[in-house]
Amino acid sequence: MEVVKAVVFKHNADVKPLLDTFNQMVNECMTYASKNNISSPMKLERSLYDHFKQKYGFATHYCISACRVACGIIRSWKRLVKKGRTDHNKPPTFKASAIRLQKELMRFKGDKIVVTVKPYSWIEIPLIIGSYQKRFIEEWKKGELKIGEITLLNNRAVVAFKREVEEKEPNGYASVDINLMSLDILETKNELKYRKIDLKKLYGIRVHYFEKRRKIQALSKYKPETSRRLMEKYSERERRRVNDILHKITTAIVREFVENGVSPILEKLKGLSYNATRNKHAKRKNRKVSSLPYRKIQSFIEYKMAWYGYKTYYIPAKGTSKTCPRCGRSSKTNGQVYECRYCGYRADRHFVAGINILGMWGVGFIPKVLNELIEREGLSRGDKIL
Ligand SMILES: [Zn+2]
């Protein structure tokens, strides 16, 4: 199977004029498309091609790309209007300063990217290469990696490296249960292994930036512009710090899974990220901090595993924290310890979720093995947790 990894390179080249012009093209496309009720990129391109060629003189692919981007934005905007999530009187605009460069528009040279702007006119973008980026370039030079699309931004370029890997058959599975304060992993290979990865630091960061945002919010009455600018700055900083931690954690998990040859089993959280911020009850709960990035954690694990040829599997998130692993009946849990009201089974609630996730995937356990693990790790007591 082919796997893709996006690697970020910094650069200092002045690409602003190029990005600004492209931005203008996309916005022009959107205005034209809305006015003439066009939704197909092909049709839009046929209508605008001559005009664009004359006005900008850019290589043909920019025109194609602008039409595609414009139609994509309009399409997703219409979808949101239909669902009642956005105002149909406020048509979208293209604010991003970015271009996705297909291979017709650029050449990757290892230390730089050469971008075609107009026919027979290029700009060179020298890349700043750190040790992380160097690894990919070396593999690319050896022919092990290919270049996919490149996204060009004001001071960075995101290069998609592609590789052909053989799909590996896992010799075990591991459930990854994502919780507010911990990631809980239950691994089955030869023996059952359970561990918690602490997410308190991540939670702390989210709380910290929540406080920051609240203070900035208070400023918005008197200094709206400053408030907006600060909000953007701190949101970006939060995003970066959160991503940083998530990358470190998921890289470590994936390294271990790959070493042991196990595939992760995750819960499919359909629609959760939206509901978690919108539904009234959750909104009150989440007002404290930005919501936990479930999807991000899952996608990091998934694409990092895929890079080594391992698939990630999903099971529906249904009753995994309520079902008793011993008798199969459903009990509600308060606090950190799960206790079955029918058979009295007692264990850490996240451990129970892990067993249920693996169970839904078809991995069964002998009760004796479970009991031994619970005993060994002290998982039936409340004291070990948090
Ligand atoms: Zn039970």
Residues whose N, C-alpha, C, O or C-beta is under 5 A from the ligand:
A	BS01	ZN	C324 R326 C327 G328 C340 Y342 C343 G344 Y345
